[in-house]
Amino acid sequence: MDYIRVTRPRATVSLYASCVKGVLDIVFAFFLLILLLPLFLLLAVILYLDSPGRIFFRQVRVGKHGKEFTIYKLRTMHTDVPAEGFSPTSDQDPRITRFGRFLRKTSLDELPQLLNILRGEMSFVGPRPEQKKIVEELYTIREKQRFLVKPGMTGLWQISQDRNKPIHENLQHDFLYLEQMSFWLDLTIICRTIQVVMRSNTC
């Protein structure tokens, strides 16, 4: 497994998780939203011209302590696709639009989740937010432990070799993150995520 192991005293991890992490999330999300506003507008115009339909994709996901919230993404699939269902595992999935393939490959479709971070529903790093239907049908009590923290835009799963497989089949990454959560681990995951995205776009 492509794990990152970072050891920190448990007291430090607890302080970071309960206080510092949330403050850093909001500050950086606000800064990035202002900085990336021109990019948001450009992507929205191209998306509108490329495929008819709404700009944003919205879906109910399960967050911290099992609380439901609406996640935001730039739409990457055709409007006649059912809202619920397993996510595409290949950019050749016929549900994906032409511009949607670019958005998914570059992960730019995830940018609207900065709004979810500002609303306190998500974090930059954490377990990916799962669909309500999948949680209700497939999750056991043990698997629901991943809801002890806020879901993230990225996490250990995204930088692992399992990132093209369903989230619910690879929860070991989330459990490892819960055990070792720290500022340094979050920073490492963010840096590795950028590397993974850049590498995928040069292949």
C-alpha positions as CSV (number, residue, x, y, z in Angstrom):
1,M,0.0,0.0,0.0
2,D,1.1,3.5,-0.8
3,Y,0.8,4.8,2.8
4,I,2.4,7.9,4.3
5,R,3.5,7.3,7.9
6,V,3.9,10.4,10.2
7,T,4.2,10.0,13.9
8,R,3.3,12.8,16.3
9,P,2.3,12.8,20.0
10,R,-1.4,12.0,20.5
11,A,-1.9,15.3,22.5
12,T,-0.6,17.4,19.6
13,V,-2.8,15.5,17.1
14,S,-5.9,16.1,19.3
15,L,-5.2,19.8,19.7
16,Y,-4.7,20.2,15.9
17,A,-7.8,18.2,15.0
18,S,-10.1,19.9,17.4
19,C,-9.1,23.5,16.9
20,V,-6.2,24.5,14.6
21,K,-7.3,22.4,11.6
22,G,-10.7,24.1,11.3
23,V,-9.3,27.6,11.5
24,L,-6.6,26.9,8.8
25,D,-9.3,25.4,6.6
26,I,-11.5,28.5,6.6
27,V,-8.7,31.0,6.2
28,F,-7.1,29.2,3.2
29,A,-10.5,28.4,1.6
30,F,-11.5,32.1,1.8
31,F,-8.1,33.1,0.3
32,L,-8.3,30.6,-2.5
33,L,-11.9,31.4,-3.5
34,I,-10.9,35.1,-4.0
35,L,-7.7,34.1,-5.9
36,L,-9.4,31.6,-8.1
37,L,-12.6,33.5,-8.9
38,P,-11.5,34.4,-12.5
39,L,-10.7,30.7,-13.1
40,F,-14.1,29.7,-11.7
41,L,-15.8,32.1,-14.2
42,L,-13.8,30.8,-17.1
43,L,-14.5,27.2,-16.4
44,A,-18.2,28.0,-15.9
45,V,-18.5,29.7,-19.3
46,I,-16.6,26.8,-21.1
47,L,-18.8,24.2,-19.3
48,Y,-22.0,26.0,-20.3
49,L,-20.9,26.2,-24.0
50,D,-19.7,22.6,-24.1
51,S,-22.7,20.9,-22.7
52,P,-26.3,22.2,-22.0
53,G,-27.4,22.1,-18.3
54,R,-26.5,23.5,-14.9
55,I,-23.0,24.5,-14.0
56,F,-22.8,22.9,-10.6
57,F,-23.4,19.3,-9.6
58,R,-25.0,19.0,-6.2
59,Q,-25.5,15.8,-4.2
60,V,-26.2,14.8,-0.6
61,R,-23.2,13.3,1.1
62,V,-22.6,12.1,4.6
63,G,-20.2,14.2,6.7
64,K,-18.9,14.4,10.3
65,H,-20.9,12.5,12.8
66,G,-23.1,11.2,10.0
67,K,-24.6,14.7,9.3
68,E,-25.8,15.1,5.8
69,F,-24.8,18.0,3.6
70,T,-24.9,19.1,0.0
71,I,-21.6,18.8,-1.8
72,Y,-20.7,21.1,-4.8
73,K,-18.7,20.2,-7.9
74,L,-18.5,21.5,-11.4
75,R,-20.7,19.2,-13.5
76,T,-18.8,16.6,-15.5
77,M,-21.6,14.3,-16.6
78,H,-24.6,14.7,-18.9
79,T,-27.7,16.1,-17.4
80,D,-29.8,12.9,-18.1
81,V,-27.5,10.8,-15.8
82,P,-29.2,9.7,-12.5
83,A,-28.0,11.7,-9.5
84,E,-27.3,8.6,-7.5
85,G,-24.9,5.8,-8.5
86,F,-21.3,4.7,-8.5
87,S,-18.8,7.3,-9.7
88,P,-17.0,6.7,-13.0
89,T,-13.7,4.8,-12.8
90,S,-12.5,5.8,-16.3
91,D,-12.5,8.9,-18.4
92,Q,-14.1,6.8,-21.2
93,D,-17.3,6.5,-19.2
94,P,-20.1,7.6,-21.6
95,R,-21.8,9.5,-18.8
96,I,-18.9,12.0,-18.8
97,T,-19.0,15.1,-21.1
98,R,-16.1,16.2,-23.3
99,F,-15.1,19.0,-21.1
100,G,-15.9,16.9,-18.0
101,R,-13.0,14.6,-18.9
102,F,-10.7,17.6,-18.7
103,L,-12.2,18.7,-15.4
104,R,-11.9,15.3,-13.8
105,K,-8.3,14.7,-15.1
106,T,-7.2,18.0,-13.6
107,S,-9.4,17.7,-10.5
108,L,-10.7,21.2,-11.3
109,D,-14.3,19.9,-10.8
110,E,-13.6,19.7,-7.1
111,L,-12.9,23.4,-6.7
112,P,-16.4,24.4,-5.6
113,Q,-15.9,22.3,-2.5
114,L,-14.0,25.3,-1.2
115,L,-17.6,26.5,-0.4
116,N,-18.2,23.4,1.6
117,I,-15.1,24.1,3.6
118,L,-16.2,27.7,4.3
119,R,-19.5,26.3,5.5
120,G,-17.7,24.1,7.9
121,E,-18.9,20.9,6.2
122,M,-15.6,19.8,4.8
123,S,-11.8,20.1,5.3
124,F,-8.9,20.3,2.8
125,V,-7.8,16.8,4.0
126,G,-9.9,13.9,5.3
127,P,-11.9,10.9,4.2
128,R,-13.8,11.5,1.0
129,P,-17.5,12.3,1.6
130,E,-19.6,9.2,0.7
131,Q,-23.0,9.1,-0.9
132,K,-25.9,8.6,1.5
133,K,-27.3,5.6,-0.4
134,I,-24.0,3.7,-0.3
135,V,-23.6,4.4,3.4
136,E,-27.1,3.1,4.2
137,E,-26.7,0.0,2.1
138,L,-23.0,-1.0,2.5
139,Y,-21.5,0.6,5.6
140,T,-21.1,-1.4,8.9
141,I,-20.6,0.2,12.3
142,R,-16.8,-0.1,12.0
143,E,-16.8,1.6,8.6
144,K,-18.9,4.5,9.9
145,Q,-15.9,5.4,12.2
146,R,-14.6,7.4,9.2
147,F,-17.3,10.0,10.1
148,L,-15.5,10.9,13.3
149,V,-13.8,13.8,11.3
150,K,-14.9,16.1,8.5
151,P,-14.6,14.7,5.0
152,G,-11.9,16.2,2.8
153,M,-11.2,17.4,-0.7
154,T,-8.3,15.1,-0.7
155,G,-6.8,12.3,1.5
156,L,-4.7,9.2,1.7
157,W,-7.0,7.4,-0.6
158,Q,-6.5,10.0,-3.4
159,I,-2.7,9.6,-3.4
160,S,-2.8,5.8,-3.1
161,Q,-2.7,3.2,-5.8
162,D,-6.4,2.5,-4.9
163,R,-7.7,5.9,-6.0
164,N,-9.4,4.5,-9.1
165,K,-11.4,2.0,-7.0
166,P,-14.6,2.7,-5.1
167,I,-14.1,4.5,-1.7
168,H,-16.1,2.0,0.3
169,E,-13.8,-0.8,-0.8
170,N,-10.6,1.0,0.4
171,L,-11.5,2.4,3.8
172,Q,-8.1,1.3,5.3
173,H,-6.7,4.6,4.1
174,D,-9.3,6.5,6.1
175,F,-8.6,4.5,9.3
176,L,-4.9,5.1,9.0
177,Y,-5.5,8.8,8.6
178,L,-7.6,8.9,11.7
179,E,-4.8,7.2,13.7
180,Q,-2.1,9.6,12.5
181,M,-3.8,12.9,11.7
182,S,-1.5,15.9,12.2
183,F,-0.6,19.1,10.5
184,W,2.5,17.6,8.9
185,L,0.5,14.6,7.5
186,D,-2.1,17.0,6.1
187,L,0.6,19.1,4.5
188,T,2.3,16.0,3.0
189,I,-1.0,14.7,1.6
190,I,-1.7,18.1,-0.1
191,C,1.8,18.2,-1.6
192,R,1.4,14.6,-2.8
193,T,-2.0,15.3,-4.2
194,I,-0.6,18.1,-6.4
195,Q,2.1,15.7,-7.6
196,V,-0.4,13.0,-8.5
197,V,-2.6,15.5,-10.4
198,M,0.4,17.0,-12.3
199,R,1.7,13.5,-13.1
200,S,-1.6,12.3,-14.4
201,N,-1.7,15.3,-16.8
202,T,1.7,14.7,-18.2
203,C,1.2,11.0,-18.9
